[in-house]
Amino acid sequence: MAMEGLNIAMKEAVEKGIFKGISIPNVGPPLSHLFYADDAIFLGEWSKHNIDNLGRILRCFYVSSGLQVNFKKSKVVGIGVINREVERWAAPLGCEPTSLPFSYLGVLVGANMNLIKNWKPIVDKFKSKLSIWKTKNLSFGGRITLAKVVLGNLPNYYLSIFAAPTVHDVIRKSPTGDTWESDFCKEKYYVAMMRTRIDRSPHLICDGEFPWFKWVPMKVLCFAWRSRLGRILTLLALSRRNVKVDSQWCSACISRLETSDHLLVDCPFADHVWRNLEKWCGIGMINANSVRGIIDEGVRLKMGSNRKKKALFSILYGALWAIWHAMNDRIFNGDIADPIKVVDLIKSMTFLWVKHRYGKCSINWGDWIGSPLNCL
């Protein structure tokens, strides 16, 4: 409400010639001020008349509203004016003289944003939002939410104001301007090509291919990805984090240390589940003793169509999720699950995923139970 009063006062001051704003090109309206929440920027002709009257308007605003402007935090910028004159005219207001470029609402005003170096403060802001000390205090789901908020909202804000500069030798527009080119591929550039290259790059975290798709809930995808990297909280992982545990041995077979690969693949309980799933899917025996091996086998299998491949990975990820929950029920609730019941749970769970997330065909329960990869 108070800022609306200042807005009305500034408009009236412009109409009566007390304050002279700037003229927008192409017969646009005069512009004298921009308000955002409690931030304000005033634009006008560089004259002593304007400076003095702006100070008087802000003092009247303080008397009428009780909201005092903090001139010590305010700045005066003169465009095309020598610094000595800016300092002399800013002194009566008690403001700090400055020059272009300056920061307003986190955006550099007056900088050449075609230069990559001027994007460094924006990149630093991304890094500060995603700093390591923040992620240490968040769960994995909280980290995903933070990354989505930062990587989703901040680019929308900055790229709605400035066009990002073209980074040569990485991605660039084609000579015709209707497609993109990249040094990563000889043909036309597509986002899917970049995704495949990243997945297959020899990186510490993302080494090898891991299929991500929307048929499977995000929490299950993240669990499968973390289990592939050996990052889930098994008894051995907890003990390495100095968490006191009664034993590091697998609670199901008591013959091996409880690692993610043993718990989800190599344990006799898990192996029984996988053998039943192989018969159900009709894919033959999967020769793997690790989560990474299971996923790599799924990648190598030729399914004939993309939807069958997605259905297969829905079953693989669902199996990892169900085995993990069965093992947790054994530890925390004392429930010893039957592998056949776990397989039945995987069938019903993955049926609901595929039925409701793949909308191009209708599948029924009978066909899914009979042959899940041939009913799509």
C-alpha positions as YAML, in Angstrom:
chain: A
units: angstrom
residues:
- id: 1
  name: MET
  ca: [0.00, 0.00, 0.00]
- id: 2
  name: ALA
  ca: [2.80, 2.41, 0.90]
- id: 3
  name: MET
  ca: [4.66, 1.73, -2.36]
- id: 4
  name: GLU
  ca: [1.44, 2.37, -4.26]
- id: 5
  name: GLY
  ca: [1.34, 5.79, -2.63]
- id: 6
  name: LEU
  ca: [4.88, 6.52, -3.79]
- id: 7
  name: ASN
  ca: [3.92, 5.30, -7.27]
- id: 8
  name: ILE
  ca: [1.03, 7.80, -7.41]
- id: 9
  name: ALA
  ca: [3.27, 10.59, -6.11]
- id: 10
  name: MET
  ca: [5.91, 9.92, -8.77]
- id: 11
  name: LYS
  ca: [3.31, 9.83, -11.56]
- id: 12
  name: GLU
  ca: [1.88, 13.17, -10.43]
- id: 13
  name: ALA
  ca: [5.36, 14.67, -10.16]
- id: 14
  name: VAL
  ca: [6.07, 13.64, -13.76]
- id: 15
  name: GLU
  ca: [2.76, 15.05, -15.00]
- id: 16
  name: LYS
  ca: [3.41, 18.42, -13.32]
- id: 17
  name: GLY
  ca: [7.04, 18.60, -14.53]
- id: 18
  name: ILE
  ca: [8.51, 18.34, -11.04]
- id: 19
  name: PHE
  ca: [10.46, 15.25, -12.07]
- id: 20
  name: LYS
  ca: [11.51, 14.49, -15.66]
- id: 21
  name: GLY
  ca: [11.74, 10.84, -16.55]
- id: 22
  name: ILE
  ca: [13.32, 9.26, -19.60]
- id: 23
  name: SER
  ca: [11.58, 8.79, -22.94]
- id: 24
  name: ILE
  ca: [11.08, 5.33, -24.37]
- id: 25
  name: PRO
  ca: [11.98, 5.05, -28.10]
- id: 26
  name: ASN
  ca: [9.28, 4.72, -30.77]
- id: 27
  name: VAL
  ca: [6.94, 7.24, -29.10]
- id: 28
  name: GLY
  ca: [6.78, 5.22, -25.89]
- id: 29
  name: PRO
  ca: [5.52, 6.55, -22.56]
- id: 30
  name: PRO
  ca: [7.93, 8.36, -20.21]
- id: 31
  name: LEU
  ca: [9.57, 6.11, -17.63]
- id: 32
  name: SER
  ca: [10.41, 7.53, -14.22]
- id: 33
  name: HIS
  ca: [10.49, 4.60, -11.79]
- id: 34
  name: LEU
  ca: [10.38, 0.82, -11.42]
- id: 35
  name: PHE
  ca: [9.19, -0.87, -8.22]
- id: 36
  name: TYR
  ca: [9.61, -4.47, -7.13]
- id: 37
  name: ALA
  ca: [8.42, -5.26, -3.59]
- id: 38
  name: ASP
  ca: [10.41, -2.83, -1.41]
- id: 39
  name: ASP
  ca: [13.09, -2.18, -4.06]
- id: 40
  name: ALA
  ca: [12.87, 0.90, -6.25]
- id: 41
  name: ILE
  ca: [14.86, 2.36, -9.09]
- id: 42
  name: PHE
  ca: [14.28, 5.93, -10.34]
- id: 43
  name: LEU
  ca: [15.19, 6.94, -13.90]
- id: 44
  name: GLY
  ca: [15.35, 10.52, -15.13]
- id: 45
  name: GLU
  ca: [17.29, 13.22, -16.89]
- id: 46
  name: TRP
  ca: [20.65, 14.06, -15.41]
- id: 47
  name: SER
  ca: [20.03, 17.45, -13.87]
- id: 48
  name: LYS
  ca: [20.36, 19.16, -10.50]
- id: 49
  name: HIS
  ca: [16.64, 19.94, -10.69]
- id: 50
  name: ASN
  ca: [15.77, 16.24, -10.86]
- id: 51
  name: ILE
  ca: [18.16, 15.23, -8.07]
- id: 52
  name: ASP
  ca: [16.85, 17.86, -5.66]
- id: 53
  name: ASN
  ca: [13.18, 17.21, -6.39]
- id: 54
  name: LEU
  ca: [13.63, 13.43, -6.04]
- id: 55
  name: GLY
  ca: [15.09, 14.01, -2.58]
- id: 56
  name: ARG
  ca: [12.11, 16.21, -1.66]
- id: 57
  name: ILE
  ca: [9.61, 13.61, -2.94]
- id: 58
  name: LEU
  ca: [11.22, 10.87, -0.87]
- id: 59
  name: ARG
  ca: [11.24, 13.06, 2.25]
- id: 60
  name: CYS
  ca: [7.53, 13.82, 1.76]
- id: 61
  name: PHE
  ca: [6.92, 10.09, 1.36]
- id: 62
  name: TYR
  ca: [8.64, 9.49, 4.70]
- id: 63
  name: VAL
  ca: [6.58, 12.17, 6.46]
- id: 64
  name: SER
  ca: [3.29, 10.85, 5.08]
- id: 65
  name: SER
  ca: [3.90, 7.09, 5.42]
- id: 66
  name: GLY
  ca: [6.49, 6.79, 8.18]
- id: 67
  name: LEU
  ca: [8.70, 4.68, 5.91]
- id: 68
  name: GLN
  ca: [12.14, 6.21, 5.69]
- id: 69
  name: VAL
  ca: [14.38, 5.59, 2.68]
- id: 70
  name: ASN
  ca: [17.82, 4.32, 3.65]
- id: 71
  name: PHE
  ca: [19.96, 6.69, 1.58]
- id: 72
  name: LYS
  ca: [23.15, 5.05, 2.85]
- id: 73
  name: LYS
  ca: [22.21, 1.88, 0.98]
- id: 74
  name: SER
  ca: [21.03, 3.79, -2.07]
- id: 75
  name: LYS
  ca: [23.23, 4.58, -5.06]
- id: 76
  name: VAL
  ca: [23.34, 7.28, -7.71]
- id: 77
  name: VAL
  ca: [24.41, 6.34, -11.23]
- id: 78
  name: GLY
  ca: [25.17, 8.82, -13.99]
- id: 79
  name: ILE
  ca: [25.33, 7.55, -17.56]
- id: 80
  name: GLY
  ca: [27.73, 9.47, -19.76]
- id: 81
  name: VAL
  ca: [28.71, 11.70, -16.82]
- id: 82
  name: ILE
  ca: [32.16, 12.07, -15.27]
- id: 83
  name: ASN
  ca: [32.64, 10.41, -11.88]
- id: 84
  name: ARG
  ca: [33.48, 13.68, -10.12]
- id: 85
  name: GLU
  ca: [30.10, 15.15, -11.03]
- id: 86
  name: VAL
  ca: [28.28, 11.99, -9.85]
- id: 87
  name: GLU
  ca: [30.08, 12.22, -6.50]
- id: 88
  name: ARG
  ca: [29.22, 15.91, -6.11]
- id: 89
  name: TRP
  ca: [25.51, 15.43, -6.81]
- id: 90
  name: ALA
  ca: [25.18, 12.25, -4.72]
- id: 91
  name: ALA
  ca: [26.63, 13.92, -1.60]
- id: 92
  name: PRO
  ca: [23.54, 16.04, -0.68]
- id: 93
  name: LEU
  ca: [21.34, 12.93, -0.75]
- id: 94
  name: GLY
  ca: [23.77, 10.91, 1.33]
- id: 95
  name: CYS
  ca: [23.89, 8.22, -1.38]
- id: 96
  name: GLU
  ca: [26.85, 6.26, -2.65]
- id: 97
  name: PRO
  ca: [28.04, 7.26, -6.15]
- id: 98
  name: THR
  ca: [28.58, 4.38, -8.53]
- id: 99
  name: SER
  ca: [28.85, 3.64, -12.24]
- id: 100
  name: LEU
  ca: [27.82, 1.04, -14.77]
- id: 101
  name: PRO
  ca: [27.52, -1.87, -14.46]
- id: 102
  name: PHE
  ca: [25.67, -2.22, -11.16]
- id: 103
  name: SER
  ca: [23.60, -5.00, -9.65]
- id: 104
  name: TYR
  ca: [19.83, -4.67, -9.26]
- id: 105
  name: LEU
  ca: [17.72, -7.62, -8.06]
- id: 106
  name: GLY
  ca: [20.66, -9.90, -8.74]
- id: 107
  name: VAL
  ca: [20.99, -8.75, -12.36]
- id: 108
  name: LEU
  ca: [23.89, -6.78, -13.80]
- id: 109
  name: VAL
  ca: [22.55, -3.56, -15.32]
- id: 110
  name: GLY
  ca: [24.64, -1.92, -18.00]
- id: 111
  name: ALA
  ca: [26.97, -4.87, -18.57]
- id: 112
  name: ASN
  ca: [27.55, -6.47, -21.96]
- id: 113
  name: MET
  ca: [25.89, -9.83, -21.37]
- id: 114
  name: ASN
  ca: [27.21, -11.14, -24.67]
- id: 115
  name: LEU
  ca: [30.54, -11.58, -22.85]
- id: 116
  name: ILE
  ca: [30.90, -14.85, -20.96]
- id: 117
  name: LYS
  ca: [32.84, -13.16, -18.14]
- id: 118
  name: ASN
  ca: [29.78, -11.09, -17.19]
- id: 119
  name: TRP
  ca: [27.86, -14.30, -16.49]
- id: 120
  name: LYS
  ca: [30.33, -15.32, -13.76]
- id: 121
  name: PRO
  ca: [28.30, -13.71, -10.91]
- id: 122
  name: ILE
  ca: [25.24, -15.64, -12.11]
- id: 123
  name: VAL
  ca: [27.20, -18.91, -12.25]
- id: 124
  name: ASP
  ca: [28.56, -18.19, -8.77]
- id: 125
  name: LYS
  ca: [25.00, -17.71, -7.53]
- id: 126
  name: PHE
  ca: [24.10, -21.18, -8.83]
- id: 127
  name: LYS
  ca: [27.13, -22.65, -7.06]
- id: 128
  name: SER
  ca: [26.28, -20.93, -3.77]
- id: 129
  name: LYS
  ca: [22.70, -22.22, -3.92]
- id: 130
  name: LEU
  ca: [23.95, -25.77, -4.53]
- id: 131
  name: SER
  ca: [26.85, -25.67, -2.06]
- id: 132
  name: ILE
  ca: [28.02, -28.90, -0.45]
- id: 133
  name: TRP
  ca: [27.31, -27.82, 3.14]
- id: 134
  name: LYS
  ca: [23.63, -27.35, 2.31]
- id: 135
  name: THR
  ca: [23.26, -30.77, 0.73]
- id: 136
  name: LYS
  ca: [24.86, -32.49, 3.73]
- id: 137
  name: ASN
  ca: [21.90, -31.43, 5.86]
- id: 138
  name: LEU
  ca: [19.27, -32.64, 3.36]
- id: 139
  name: SER
  ca: [17.89, -36.04, 2.49]
- id: 140
  name: PHE
  ca: [18.29, -37.34, -1.04]
- id: 141
  name: GLY
  ca: [14.75, -36.22, -1.85]
- id: 142
  name: GLY
  ca: [15.52, -32.78, -0.43]
- id: 143
  name: ARG
  ca: [18.60, -32.54, -2.63]
- id: 144
  name: ILE
  ca: [16.54, -33.32, -5.71]
- id: 145
  name: THR
  ca: [13.98, -30.68, -4.72]
- id: 146
  name: LEU
  ca: [16.73, -28.11, -4.15]
- id: 147
  name: ALA
  ca: [18.34, -28.89, -7.51]
- id: 148
  name: LYS
  ca: [14.99, -28.62, -9.31]
- id: 149
  name: VAL
  ca: [14.20, -25.28, -7.66]
- id: 150
  name: VAL
  ca: [17.63, -23.80, -8.38]
- id: 151
  name: LEU
  ca: [18.07, -25.22, -11.88]
- id: 152
  name: GLY
  ca: [14.45, -24.53, -12.79]
- id: 153
  name: ASN
  ca: [13.70, -21.08, -11.40]
- id: 154
  name: LEU
  ca: [17.01, -19.23, -11.68]
- id: 155
  name: PRO
  ca: [17.51, -19.93, -15.41]
- id: 156
  name: ASN
  ca: [13.93, -18.81, -16.09]
- id: 157
  name: TYR
  ca: [14.60, -15.56, -14.23]
- id: 158
  name: TYR
  ca: [17.93, -14.67, -15.82]
- id: 159
  name: LEU
  ca: [17.25, -15.98, -19.33]
- id: 160
  name: SER
  ca: [13.95, -14.09, -19.47]
- id: 161
  name: ILE
  ca: [16.01, -10.89, -19.20]
- id: 162
  name: PHE
  ca: [19.18, -11.68, -21.14]
- id: 163
  name: ALA
  ca: [20.00, -14.02, -24.00]
- id: 164
  name: ALA
  ca: [22.84, -16.32, -23.00]
- id: 165
  name: PRO
  ca: [25.99, -15.90, -25.09]
- id: 166
  name: THR
  ca: [26.90, -18.53, -27.66]
- id: 167
  name: VAL
  ca: [29.70, -20.74, -26.35]
- id: 168
  name: HIS
  ca: [31.73, -21.60, -29.41]
- id: 169
  name: ASP
  ca: [33.09, -25.11, -29.96]
- id: 170
  name: VAL
  ca: [30.33, -26.59, -27.77]
- id: 171
  name: ILE
  ca: [26.82, -25.82, -29.07]
- id: 172
  name: ARG
  ca: [25.97, -23.29, -31.76]
- id: 173
  name: LYS
  ca: [23.29, -22.45, -34.29]
- id: 174
  name: SER
  ca: [23.62, -23.83, -37.80]
- id: 175
  name: PRO
  ca: [24.33, -21.38, -40.66]
- id: 176
  name: THR
  ca: [20.64, -21.48, -41.59]
- id: 177
  name: GLY
  ca: [19.61, -20.66, -38.03]
- id: 178
  name: ASP
  ca: [16.85, -23.28, -37.82]
- id: 179
  name: THR
  ca: [18.83, -26.10, -36.15]
- id: 180
  name: TRP
  ca: [21.73, -26.57, -33.73]
- id: 181
  name: GLU
  ca: [25.22, -27.95, -34.27]
- id: 182
  name: SER
  ca: [27.71, -29.35, -31.79]
- id: 183
  name: ASP
  ca: [31.21, -30.72, -31.75]
- id: 184
  name: PHE
  ca: [29.78, -33.71, -29.89]
- id: 185
  name: CYS
  ca: [28.00, -35.02, -33.00]
- id: 186
  name: LYS
  ca: [28.57, -34.71, -36.73]
- id: 187
  name: GLU
  ca: [24.87, -34.50, -37.62]
- id: 188
  name: LYS
  ca: [22.13, -32.29, -36.21]
- id: 189
  name: TYR
  ca: [22.33, -31.73, -32.46]
- id: 190
  name: TYR
  ca: [19.59, -33.12, -30.21]
- id: 191
  name: VAL
  ca: [19.28, -33.06, -26.44]
- id: 192
  name: ALA
  ca: [18.96, -36.86, -26.45]
- id: 193
  name: MET
  ca: [22.44, -37.11, -28.01]
- id: 194
  name: MET
  ca: [23.91, -35.01, -25.23]
- id: 195
  name: ARG
  ca: [22.10, -37.11, -22.62]
- id: 196
  name: THR
  ca: [23.51, -40.32, -24.09]
- id: 197
  name: ARG
  ca: [27.02, -38.85, -24.18]
- id: 198
  name: ILE
  ca: [26.79, -37.76, -20.55]
- id: 199
  name: ASP
  ca: [25.49, -41.18, -19.46]
- id: 200
  name: ARG
  ca: [28.35, -42.95, -21.19]
- id: 201
  name: SER
  ca: [31.09, -40.55, -20.13]
- id: 202
  name: PRO
  ca: [33.82, -41.89, -17.80]
- id: 203
  name: HIS
  ca: [32.70, -39.77, -14.86]
- id: 204
  name: LEU
  ca: [33.14, -40.63, -11.21]
- id: 205
  name: ILE
  ca: [29.39, -40.74, -10.60]
- id: 206
  name: CYS
  ca: [27.71, -41.19, -13.99]
- id: 207
  name: ASP
  ca: [29.78, -44.01, -15.56]
- id: 208
  name: GLY
  ca: [27.92, -46.16, -17.99]
- id: 209
  name: GLU
  ca: [24.34, -45.94, -19.17]
- id: 210
  name: PHE
  ca: [21.46, -45.65, -16.73]
- id: 211
  name: PRO
  ca: [18.00, -45.35, -18.35]
- id: 212
  name: TRP
  ca: [15.80, -42.63, -16.87]
- id: 213
  name: PHE
  ca: [12.15, -42.43, -17.92]
- id: 214
  name: LYS
  ca: [8.79, -41.39, -16.50]
- id: 215
  name: TRP
  ca: [7.13, -44.80, -16.29]
- id: 216
  name: VAL
  ca: [8.84, -45.44, -12.94]
- id: 217
  name: PRO
  ca: [8.30, -43.12, -9.93]
- id: 218
  name: MET
  ca: [11.20, -40.79, -9.29]
- id: 219
  name: LYS
  ca: [11.92, -42.18, -5.82]
- id: 220
  name: VAL
  ca: [12.33, -45.67, -7.31]
- id: 221
  name: LEU
  ca: [14.58, -44.38, -10.09]
- id: 222
  name: CYS
  ca: [16.76, -42.56, -7.57]
- id: 223
  name: PHE
  ca: [16.96, -45.65, -5.39]
- id: 224
  name: ALA
  ca: [18.01, -47.83, -8.34]
- id: 225
  name: TRP
  ca: [20.62, -45.27, -9.37]
- id: 226
  name: ARG
  ca: [22.03, -45.02, -5.84]
- id: 227
  name: SER
  ca: [22.06, -48.80, -5.40]
- id: 228
  name: ARG
  ca: [23.96, -49.10, -8.68]
- id: 229
  name: LEU
  ca: [26.60, -46.80, -7.21]
- id: 230
  name: GLY
  ca: [26.62, -48.64, -3.87]
- id: 231
  name: ARG
  ca: [25.27, -45.59, -2.04]
- id: 232
  name: ILE
  ca: [22.27, -47.09, -0.20]
- id: 233
  name: LEU
  ca: [22.32, -47.52, 3.58]
- id: 234
  name: THR
  ca: [23.22, -51.16, 4.03]
- id: 235
  name: LEU
  ca: [24.67, -52.41, 7.32]
- id: 236
  name: LEU
  ca: [28.20, -52.20, 5.92]
- id: 237
  name: ALA
  ca: [27.61, -48.62, 4.68]
- id: 238
  name: LEU
  ca: [26.21, -47.59, 8.06]
- id: 239
  name: SER
  ca: [29.21, -49.01, 9.92]
- id: 240
  name: ARG
  ca: [31.56, -47.11, 7.60]
- id: 241
  name: ARG
  ca: [29.72, -43.93, 8.59]
- id: 242
  name: ASN
  ca: [30.47, -44.71, 12.25]
- id: 243
  name: VAL
  ca: [26.88, -45.74, 12.93]
- id: 244
  name: LYS
  ca: [26.76, -48.48, 15.55]
- id: 245
  name: VAL
  ca: [25.19, -51.67, 14.16]
- id: 246
  name: ASP
  ca: [24.88, -55.09, 15.80]
- id: 247
  name: SER
  ca: [26.33, -56.90, 12.80]
- id: 248
  name: GLN
  ca: [27.56, -56.20, 9.28]
- id: 249
  name: TRP
  ca: [26.41, -59.58, 7.97]
- id: 250
  name: CYS
  ca: [23.37, -60.04, 5.74]
- id: 251
  name: SER
  ca: [20.30, -60.67, 7.92]
- id: 252
  name: ALA
  ca: [18.79, -63.07, 5.38]
- id: 253
  name: CYS
  ca: [21.63, -65.52, 4.73]
- id: 254
  name: ILE
  ca: [24.22, -64.55, 7.41]
- id: 255
  name: SER
  ca: [26.98, -65.66, 5.05]
- id: 256
  name: ARG
  ca: [28.20, -62.43, 3.42]
- id: 257
  name: LEU
  ca: [28.69, -58.80, 4.38]
- id: 258
  name: GLU
  ca: [25.59, -56.75, 3.64]
- id: 259
  name: THR
  ca: [26.58, -54.66, 0.64]
- id: 260
  name: SER
  ca: [24.11, -53.26, -1.87]
- id: 261
  name: ASP
  ca: [25.13, -55.83, -4.50]
- id: 262
  name: HIS
  ca: [24.78, -58.78, -2.12]
- id: 263
  name: LEU
  ca: [21.54, -57.57, -0.57]
- id: 264
  name: LEU
  ca: [19.74, -56.85, -3.86]
- id: 265
  name: VAL
  ca: [21.27, -59.43, -6.23]
- id: 266
  name: ASP
  ca: [23.60, -62.05, -4.76]
- id: 267
  name: CYS
  ca: [21.71, -63.04, -1.60]
- id: 268
  name: PRO
  ca: [19.82, -66.38, -1.99]
- id: 269
  name: PHE
  ca: [16.56, -64.57, -1.19]
- id: 270
  name: ALA
  ca: [17.17, -61.96, -3.91]
- id: 271
  name: ASP
  ca: [18.47, -64.60, -6.32]
- id: 272
  name: HIS
  ca: [15.21, -66.55, -5.92]
- id: 273
  name: VAL
  ca: [13.26, -63.40, -6.83]
- id: 274
  name: TRP
  ca: [15.41, -62.73, -9.91]
- id: 275
  name: ARG
  ca: [15.10, -66.32, -11.19]
- id: 276
  name: ASN
  ca: [11.30, -66.11, -11.00]
- id: 277
  name: LEU
  ca: [11.30, -62.75, -12.80]
- id: 278
  name: GLU
  ca: [13.46, -64.19, -15.58]
- id: 279
  name: LYS
  ca: [10.88, -66.94, -16.20]
- id: 280
  name: TRP
  ca: [8.01, -64.47, -16.07]
- id: 281
  name: CYS
  ca: [9.61, -62.06, -18.56]
- id: 282
  name: GLY
  ca: [10.97, -64.82, -20.78]
- id: 283
  name: ILE
  ca: [14.38, -63.19, -21.18]
- id: 284
  name: GLY
  ca: [16.61, -66.07, -20.18]
- id: 285
  name: MET
  ca: [19.08, -66.10, -17.33]
- id: 286
  name: ILE
  ca: [20.73, -62.82, -16.32]
- id: 287
  name: ASN
  ca: [24.37, -63.56, -15.52]
- id: 288
  name: ALA
  ca: [25.10, -60.78, -13.05]
- id: 289
  name: ASN
  ca: [26.09, -60.60, -9.40]
- id: 290
  name: SER
  ca: [25.75, -56.84, -8.93]
- id: 291
  name: VAL
  ca: [23.16, -54.13, -9.44]
- id: 292
  name: ARG
  ca: [25.36, -52.58, -12.11]
- id: 293
  name: GLY
  ca: [25.51, -55.94, -13.89]
- id: 294
  name: ILE
  ca: [21.71, -56.29, -13.79]
- id: 295
  name: ILE
  ca: [21.23, -52.86, -15.36]
- id: 296
  name: ASP
  ca: [23.98, -53.40, -17.94]
- id: 297
  name: GLU
  ca: [22.36, -56.69, -18.95]
- id: 298
  name: GLY
  ca: [19.06, -54.87, -19.39]
- id: 299
  name: VAL
  ca: [20.76, -52.29, -21.61]
- id: 300
  name: ARG
  ca: [22.36, -54.97, -23.78]
- id: 301
  name: LEU
  ca: [19.18, -57.00, -24.29]
- id: 302
  name: LYS
  ca: [17.52, -56.45, -27.68]
- id: 303
  name: MET
  ca: [13.81, -55.95, -27.07]
- id: 304
  name: GLY
  ca: [12.64, -54.88, -30.53]
- id: 305
  name: SER
  ca: [10.90, -51.69, -29.40]
- id: 306
  name: ASN
  ca: [11.47, -48.82, -27.03]
- id: 307
  name: ARG
  ca: [8.29, -49.47, -25.02]
- id: 308
  name: LYS
  ca: [9.32, -53.08, -24.36]
- id: 309
  name: LYS
  ca: [12.70, -51.85, -23.16]
- id: 310
  name: LYS
  ca: [10.99, -49.42, -20.79]
- id: 311
  name: ALA
  ca: [8.70, -52.17, -19.52]
- id: 312
  name: LEU
  ca: [11.74, -54.36, -18.83]
- id: 313
  name: PHE
  ca: [13.48, -51.63, -16.85]
- id: 314
  name: SER
  ca: [10.26, -50.91, -14.97]
- id: 315
  name: ILE
  ca: [10.38, -54.54, -13.80]
- id: 316
  name: LEU
  ca: [14.11, -54.40, -12.98]
- id: 317
  name: TYR
  ca: [13.79, -51.19, -10.96]
- id: 318
  name: GLY
  ca: [10.62, -52.46, -9.30]
- id: 319
  name: ALA
  ca: [12.44, -55.65, -8.29]
- id: 320
  name: LEU
  ca: [15.25, -53.69, -6.64]
- id: 321
  name: TRP
  ca: [12.69, -51.57, -4.79]
- id: 322
  name: ALA
  ca: [10.61, -54.56, -3.63]
- id: 323
  name: ILE
  ca: [13.64, -56.60, -2.48]
- id: 324
  name: TRP
  ca: [14.89, -53.61, -0.49]
- id: 325
  name: HIS
  ca: [11.54, -53.21, 1.26]
- id: 326
  name: ALA
  ca: [11.31, -56.94, 1.99]
- id: 327
  name: MET
  ca: [14.76, -56.86, 3.60]
- id: 328
  name: ASN
  ca: [13.82, -53.81, 5.67]
- id: 329
  name: ASP
  ca: [10.62, -55.52, 6.86]
- id: 330
  name: ARG
  ca: [12.75, -58.46, 7.98]
- id: 331
  name: ILE
  ca: [15.05, -56.20, 10.03]
- id: 332
  name: PHE
  ca: [12.61, -53.67, 11.48]
- id: 333
  name: ASN
  ca: [9.34, -55.63, 11.71]
- id: 334
  name: GLY
  ca: [10.54, -59.21, 11.91]
- id: 335
  name: ASP
  ca: [8.49, -60.16, 8.82]
- id: 336
  name: ILE
  ca: [10.16, -62.91, 6.81]
- id: 337
  name: ALA
  ca: [8.82, -62.46, 3.28]
- id: 338
  name: ASP
  ca: [8.26, -65.29, 0.82]
- id: 339
  name: PRO
  ca: [10.16, -64.66, -2.46]
- id: 340
  name: ILE
  ca: [7.05, -65.70, -4.42]
- id: 341
  name: LYS
  ca: [4.99, -63.02, -2.64]
- id: 342
  name: VAL
  ca: [7.67, -60.46, -3.46]
- id: 343
  name: VAL
  ca: [7.45, -61.46, -7.12]
- id: 344
  name: ASP
  ca: [3.65, -61.07, -6.99]
- id: 345
  name: LEU
  ca: [4.13, -57.60, -5.48]
- id: 346
  name: ILE
  ca: [6.52, -56.67, -8.30]
- id: 347
  name: LYS
  ca: [3.99, -57.83, -10.90]
- id: 348
  name: SER
  ca: [1.14, -55.78, -9.47]
- id: 349
  name: MET
  ca: [3.28, -52.72, -8.75]
- id: 350
  name: THR
  ca: [4.86, -52.56, -12.21]
- id: 351
  name: PHE
  ca: [1.48, -53.23, -13.85]
- id: 352
  name: LEU
  ca: [0.08, -50.08, -12.22]
- id: 353
  name: TRP
  ca: [3.16, -48.07, -13.26]
- id: 354
  name: VAL
  ca: [2.96, -49.11, -16.91]
- id: 355
  name: LYS
  ca: [-0.84, -48.95, -17.16]
- id: 356
  name: HIS
  ca: [-1.13, -45.40, -15.80]
- id: 357
  name: ARG
  ca: [2.08, -43.91, -17.17]
- id: 358
  name: TYR
  ca: [2.03, -45.31, -20.70]
- id: 359
  name: GLY
  ca: [-1.13, -43.90, -22.21]
- id: 360
  name: LYS
  ca: [-0.79, -45.02, -25.84]
- id: 361
  name: CYS
  ca: [-2.24, -48.48, -25.30]
- id: 362
  name: SER
  ca: [-4.50, -50.24, -22.86]
- id: 363
  name: ILE
  ca: [-3.20, -53.37, -21.18]
- id: 364
  name: ASN
  ca: [-5.11, -55.74, -18.95]
- id: 365
  name: TRP
  ca: [-3.99, -57.70, -15.94]
- id: 366
  name: GLY
  ca: [-4.32, -61.10, -17.61]
- id: 367
  name: ASP
  ca: [-2.02, -60.18, -20.50]
- id: 368
  name: TRP
  ca: [0.49, -58.60, -18.12]
- id: 369
  name: ILE
  ca: [0.64, -61.70, -15.90]
- id: 370
  name: GLY
  ca: [1.04, -63.94, -18.94]
- id: 371
  name: SER
  ca: [3.77, -62.06, -20.81]
- id: 372
  name: PRO
  ca: [4.60, -58.51, -19.71]
- id: 373
  name: LEU
  ca: [6.94, -57.71, -22.59]
- id: 374
  name: ASN
  ca: [4.61, -58.95, -25.32]
- id: 375
  name: CYS
  ca: [1.41, -57.22, -24.23]
- id: 376
  name: LEU
  ca: [2.59, -53.71, -25.18]
...
